[in-house]
Amino acid sequence: MTERRQEFASDNTAGLCPEAATALADANAGAAASYGDDEWTRRLCDRVRELFEIECDVFLVFNGTAANALALAQLCQPFHSVICHEHAHLDNDECGACEFYTGGSKLIPTRGAKGKIDLLEVEAALTRQHELHSHKPRVISLTQTTELGTVYAPDEIREISAFAKKRAMFLHMDGARFANAIAALRCAPKEITWRVGVEVLCFGGTKNGLAAGELVVFFSKERSADFDYRAKQGGQLASKMRFLAAPWLGLLENEVWLKNARQANEAALKLASGLQDCGAEIVFPVESNAVLSRLDLMVAQKLRERGWDFYKFIEPDIYRLMCAWSTTEEAISALLSDFKVARSCASAAR
């Protein structure tokens, strides 16, 4: 059986970046206080406040599912609803965790071009949730970067925030690839979060070079009240929290997180350009580290036979290839070479 090559299956397949690994080893040098009472966790919270230029509350959880589900549970009662995009991870890939932790809040998926929230679609969805017999709309959740690799600009978020505020709704951001968005936009983190109305950000580190540990960042103390109890009850209080916090410090010091995101974004542009040169269709703008391409079924099969692993993302024929902080030009060249062979073999078979 051909050994699978994982470079483009997901940015989750990459290892720890060197800076995170070094920071983790440093935190392992001796004993330290438990449950977040350690110097690494304190330094991390201070560093995040510096990064966002605001006095925010910062919590560490183990993964993105917990971050999204608990953040939404903090904002919602069981009778509330959450508006999201139809491709949103929290609706398609969280195994009902958001509904579980909110105790019954309903996710309302809506359509939108290029993976982005369309306020006309949201308005139509809200019209259908207008009375006591329906869940009461409470949150709009947007994904930055989107599941299709596109990026919300500050003005787009500001418009969604104004729409939400007018309807007494909150704005949640699933920022699993937040770093890639900042690298693409070249703006300060505040410009696409609290300054444009985001209440809570789930700030992803795993896809940016960590092994585990996501940040839930509340930009209002009113919204974060007792979230530490919610996280504990949800099984998300790490006893040795320094081992989650220290690698984050490795990322955030000297802007390693941005360097990693830029490398991933640039790799995606090179991959997309190479695929286009080989005759492949790139379906969505490559604005971050995702490349979504329309592939003939036989071409995809031949690539897999040659050892490459990647996901079909949208039926019937759109596949997603992800680039990570560690994606190399050699890996891109190897995939493109095999793509040419696969396409030739598929043509000959017809």
C-alpha positions as CSV (number, residue, x, y, z in Angstrom):
1,M,0.0,0.0,0.0
2,T,1.3,3.5,-1.0
3,E,2.3,5.6,2.0
4,R,0.0,8.6,2.3
5,R,1.6,12.0,2.0
6,Q,-0.2,14.4,4.3
7,E,1.2,17.8,3.3
8,F,-2.0,19.1,1.7
9,A,-4.7,17.1,3.5
10,S,-5.0,19.7,6.3
11,D,-2.9,22.3,8.2
12,N,-3.7,20.0,11.2
13,T,-1.2,17.4,9.8
14,A,1.8,19.7,10.3
15,G,4.1,19.3,13.3
16,L,5.0,21.8,16.0
17,C,6.9,24.8,14.7
18,P,10.4,25.0,16.2
19,E,9.6,28.0,18.4
20,A,6.6,26.3,20.0
21,A,8.6,23.1,20.5
22,T,11.4,25.0,22.2
23,A,9.0,26.9,24.4
24,L,7.3,23.7,25.4
25,A,10.6,22.1,26.4
26,D,11.6,25.2,28.4
27,A,8.3,24.9,30.4
28,N,9.2,21.3,31.2
29,A,12.4,22.3,33.0
30,G,10.9,21.9,36.5
31,A,7.8,22.1,38.7
32,A,5.3,25.0,38.4
33,A,1.9,26.0,39.8
34,S,-1.1,24.2,38.3
35,Y,-4.5,25.2,36.8
36,G,-3.2,28.3,35.2
37,D,-1.5,29.8,38.2
38,D,1.8,29.7,36.5
39,E,4.1,32.4,35.0
40,W,3.6,31.1,31.4
41,T,-0.2,31.5,31.5
42,R,0.1,34.9,33.1
43,R,2.6,36.1,30.5
44,L,0.4,34.7,27.7
45,C,-2.7,36.6,28.9
46,D,-0.6,39.8,29.1
47,R,0.8,39.2,25.6
48,V,-2.6,38.7,24.1
49,R,-3.8,42.0,25.7
50,E,-0.8,43.7,24.2
51,L,-1.5,42.1,20.8
52,F,-5.2,43.3,20.7
53,E,-4.5,46.6,22.4
54,I,-7.3,46.2,24.9
55,E,-8.0,44.8,28.4
56,C,-9.5,41.5,27.3
57,D,-10.2,38.2,29.2
58,V,-8.2,35.3,27.8
59,F,-9.0,31.6,28.4
60,L,-7.1,28.5,27.2
61,V,-9.0,25.4,26.1
62,F,-7.8,22.2,24.4
63,N,-9.3,22.5,20.9
64,G,-11.4,24.5,18.5
65,T,-14.6,22.5,19.1
66,A,-14.5,23.4,22.8
67,A,-13.6,27.0,22.1
68,N,-16.6,27.5,19.7
69,A,-19.1,25.5,21.7
70,L,-18.3,27.1,25.1
71,A,-18.0,30.6,23.7
72,L,-21.5,30.3,22.1
73,A,-22.8,28.8,25.3
74,Q,-21.6,31.9,27.1
75,L,-23.6,34.1,24.8
76,C,-26.7,32.0,24.4
77,Q,-29.6,30.6,26.4
78,P,-31.1,27.3,25.2
79,F,-33.9,29.1,23.5
80,H,-31.6,31.2,21.4
81,S,-30.4,30.7,17.8
82,V,-27.0,31.2,16.1
83,I,-26.8,32.3,12.5
84,C,-23.8,31.0,10.6
85,H,-22.7,30.2,7.0
86,E,-23.8,26.9,5.6
87,H,-20.2,25.7,5.3
88,A,-19.3,26.8,8.9
89,H,-17.3,24.4,10.8
90,L,-19.4,24.8,13.9
91,D,-22.5,23.5,11.9
92,N,-20.8,20.8,9.9
93,D,-17.8,19.5,11.9
94,E,-18.5,19.9,15.6
95,C,-20.7,16.8,16.1
96,G,-23.4,18.9,17.7
97,A,-21.1,20.3,20.4
98,C,-22.5,23.8,20.0
99,E,-26.1,22.6,20.5
100,F,-24.9,20.3,23.4
101,Y,-23.0,23.0,25.4
102,T,-25.7,25.7,24.8
103,G,-28.3,23.2,26.1
104,G,-30.4,23.5,23.0
105,S,-29.6,26.6,21.0
106,K,-30.3,26.1,17.3
107,L,-27.8,26.7,14.5
108,I,-29.3,28.4,11.5
109,P,-27.1,27.9,8.4
110,T,-27.4,30.5,5.6
111,R,-26.0,30.7,2.1
112,G,-23.4,33.3,1.0
113,A,-21.0,33.6,-1.9
114,K,-17.3,32.7,-1.3
115,G,-18.0,31.2,2.1
116,K,-19.1,34.6,3.6
117,I,-22.2,35.6,5.5
118,D,-24.7,37.3,3.2
119,L,-26.9,39.7,5.2
120,L,-29.8,39.4,2.8
121,E,-29.8,35.7,3.5
122,V,-29.5,36.4,7.2
123,E,-32.4,38.8,7.1
124,A,-34.5,36.1,5.4
125,A,-33.6,33.6,8.0
126,L,-34.5,36.1,10.8
127,T,-37.8,36.7,9.2
128,R,-38.6,33.0,9.7
129,Q,-37.5,33.3,13.4
130,H,-39.8,36.1,14.3
131,E,-42.1,34.9,17.1
132,L,-42.3,32.9,20.3
133,H,-42.6,29.6,18.5
134,S,-39.1,29.9,17.1
135,H,-35.7,30.1,18.7
136,K,-34.8,33.8,19.5
137,P,-31.9,35.0,17.3
138,R,-29.0,35.8,19.5
139,V,-25.6,35.4,17.7
140,I,-24.1,35.8,14.3
141,S,-21.0,33.6,13.9
142,L,-18.5,34.2,11.1
143,T,-15.4,32.2,10.3
144,Q,-12.1,34.1,9.7
145,T,-10.7,32.9,7.4
146,T,-13.7,31.2,5.9
147,E,-14.0,27.5,5.2
148,L,-13.4,28.3,1.5
149,G,-10.2,30.2,2.3
150,T,-11.5,33.7,1.7
151,V,-11.0,36.6,4.1
152,Y,-13.4,39.1,5.6
153,A,-12.1,42.7,5.3
154,P,-12.7,45.0,8.3
155,D,-15.5,46.9,6.5
156,E,-17.3,43.6,5.9
157,I,-17.2,42.7,9.6
158,R,-18.2,46.2,10.6
159,E,-21.3,45.9,8.4
160,I,-22.3,42.5,9.9
161,S,-21.7,43.8,13.4
162,A,-23.9,46.9,12.8
163,F,-26.6,44.5,11.5
164,A,-26.3,42.3,14.6
165,K,-26.2,45.2,17.0
166,K,-29.4,46.7,15.5
167,R,-31.1,43.4,16.3
168,A,-29.7,43.0,19.8
169,M,-27.5,40.2,18.6
170,F,-23.8,39.4,19.4
171,L,-21.0,38.7,16.9
172,H,-18.8,35.6,17.4
173,M,-15.7,34.9,15.4
174,D,-14.4,31.4,14.8
175,G,-10.8,32.3,14.2
176,A,-9.2,28.8,13.7
177,R,-7.1,30.5,10.9
178,F,-7.2,34.0,12.3
179,A,-3.5,34.3,11.9
180,N,-3.8,33.6,8.1
181,A,-6.4,36.4,7.9
182,I,-4.1,38.9,9.7
183,A,-1.2,37.9,7.5
184,A,-3.4,38.4,4.4
185,L,-4.9,41.7,5.4
186,R,-1.7,43.1,7.0
187,C,-3.7,44.8,9.7
188,A,-3.6,45.0,13.5
189,P,-5.7,42.2,15.2
190,K,-8.0,44.9,16.7
191,E,-9.0,46.0,13.2
192,I,-11.0,42.8,12.6
193,T,-12.1,42.1,16.1
194,W,-13.3,44.4,18.9
195,R,-12.9,47.6,16.9
196,V,-15.5,46.3,14.4
197,G,-17.8,44.8,17.0
198,V,-16.6,41.2,17.6
199,E,-17.7,40.2,21.1
200,V,-15.6,37.0,21.4
201,L,-12.9,35.5,19.3
202,C,-11.9,31.8,19.2
203,F,-8.2,32.3,18.3
204,G,-6.7,29.2,16.8
205,G,-3.1,28.1,17.3
206,T,-3.2,24.4,16.3
207,K,-3.3,25.2,12.6
208,N,-0.5,27.8,13.0
209,G,2.1,25.5,14.5
210,L,0.9,24.3,17.9
211,A,0.1,20.8,19.1
212,A,-3.0,21.8,21.1
213,G,-4.6,24.7,22.8
214,E,-6.9,27.4,21.5
215,L,-7.6,30.8,23.0
216,V,-11.1,32.1,23.8
217,V,-10.8,35.9,23.9
218,F,-13.6,38.0,25.3
219,F,-13.4,41.8,24.6
220,S,-16.0,42.6,27.3
221,K,-15.8,41.5,30.9
222,E,-19.6,41.5,31.0
223,R,-19.6,38.7,28.4
224,S,-16.8,36.7,30.1
225,A,-18.3,36.6,33.6
226,D,-17.9,33.1,35.1
227,F,-16.6,31.6,31.8
228,D,-13.8,30.0,33.9
229,Y,-16.5,27.9,35.6
230,R,-18.1,27.0,32.3
231,A,-14.7,25.9,30.9
232,K,-14.0,23.8,34.0
233,Q,-17.5,22.1,33.8
234,G,-16.8,21.4,30.2
235,G,-13.6,19.5,30.9
236,Q,-11.4,22.3,29.5
237,L,-9.4,23.4,32.6
238,A,-5.9,22.0,32.0
239,S,-4.1,21.0,35.3
240,K,-0.7,21.6,33.7
241,M,-1.8,24.6,31.8
242,R,1.8,25.9,31.2
243,F,2.2,23.2,28.6
244,L,-0.6,24.9,26.6
245,A,0.4,28.4,27.4
246,A,4.2,28.1,26.8
247,P,4.0,27.1,23.1
248,W,1.5,30.0,22.5
249,L,4.2,32.3,23.9
250,G,6.6,30.8,21.4
251,L,4.2,31.7,18.6
252,L,3.4,35.3,19.8
253,E,6.9,36.4,20.6
254,N,8.8,37.9,17.7
255,E,5.7,37.5,15.5
256,V,6.3,33.9,14.8
257,W,2.6,33.4,14.4
258,L,2.5,35.9,11.5
259,K,5.6,34.4,9.9
260,N,4.0,30.9,10.0
261,A,0.8,32.3,8.5
262,R,2.6,34.2,5.8
263,Q,4.5,31.0,4.8
264,A,1.3,29.0,4.6
265,N,-0.5,31.7,2.6
266,E,2.4,32.1,0.1
267,A,2.6,28.4,-0.3
268,A,-1.1,28.3,-1.2
269,L,-0.6,31.0,-3.9
270,K,2.3,29.0,-5.4
271,L,0.3,25.8,-5.4
272,A,-2.7,27.5,-7.0
273,S,-0.6,29.1,-9.7
274,G,1.1,25.8,-10.4
275,L,-2.3,24.0,-10.6
276,Q,-3.6,26.6,-13.0
277,D,-0.5,26.2,-15.2
278,C,-1.4,22.5,-15.3
279,G,-4.9,23.3,-16.5
280,A,-6.8,22.9,-13.2
281,E,-9.6,25.3,-12.3
282,I,-9.2,27.2,-9.0
283,V,-12.8,27.7,-7.8
284,F,-12.4,30.4,-5.1
285,P,-10.0,33.3,-4.6
286,V,-6.8,32.1,-2.9
287,E,-6.7,34.7,-0.1
288,S,-5.2,32.5,2.7
289,N,-3.8,29.0,2.9
290,A,-6.5,27.1,1.2
291,V,-6.7,26.1,-2.5
292,L,-10.1,24.8,-3.7
293,S,-9.9,23.2,-7.1
294,R,-12.3,21.4,-9.4
295,L,-10.9,18.0,-10.1
296,D,-12.0,15.2,-12.4
297,L,-12.8,12.2,-10.3
298,M,-10.3,10.0,-12.1
299,V,-7.5,12.6,-11.7
300,A,-8.2,12.8,-8.0
301,Q,-8.1,9.0,-7.8
302,K,-4.8,8.8,-9.7
303,L,-3.3,11.4,-7.3
304,R,-4.4,9.3,-4.3
305,E,-2.9,6.2,-5.9
306,R,0.4,8.1,-6.1
307,G,0.2,8.7,-2.3
308,W,-1.5,12.1,-1.9
309,D,-4.2,12.6,0.7
310,F,-6.7,15.5,0.5
311,Y,-10.4,16.0,1.0
312,K,-13.4,16.4,-1.4
313,F,-14.9,19.6,0.1
314,I,-18.0,20.4,-2.0
315,E,-19.9,17.9,-4.0
316,P,-19.6,16.8,-6.7
317,D,-16.0,17.7,-7.7
318,I,-14.4,20.5,-5.6
319,Y,-11.4,19.4,-3.6
320,R,-9.5,21.3,-0.9
321,L,-5.8,21.4,-0.6
322,M,-4.4,23.1,2.6
323,C,-1.0,24.6,3.0
324,A,0.6,24.7,6.5
325,W,3.5,26.8,8.0
326,S,5.8,23.9,7.1
327,T,4.7,23.4,3.4
328,T,7.8,23.3,1.3
329,E,8.4,24.2,-2.4
330,E,9.6,20.6,-2.8
331,A,6.3,19.2,-1.7
332,I,4.5,21.6,-4.1
333,S,6.7,20.6,-7.0
334,A,6.1,16.9,-6.2
335,L,2.4,17.3,-6.1
336,L,2.3,19.3,-9.4
337,S,4.5,16.7,-11.1
338,D,2.2,13.9,-10.0
339,F,-0.9,16.0,-11.0
340,K,0.5,16.2,-14.6
341,V,0.9,12.4,-14.6
342,A,-2.5,11.8,-13.1
343,R,-4.2,14.1,-15.7
344,S,-2.3,12.4,-18.5
345,C,-3.3,8.9,-17.3
346,A,-6.9,10.0,-16.9
347,S,-7.0,11.4,-20.5
348,A,-5.4,8.2,-21.8
349,A,-8.0,6.0,-20.0
350,R,-10.8,7.8,-21.8
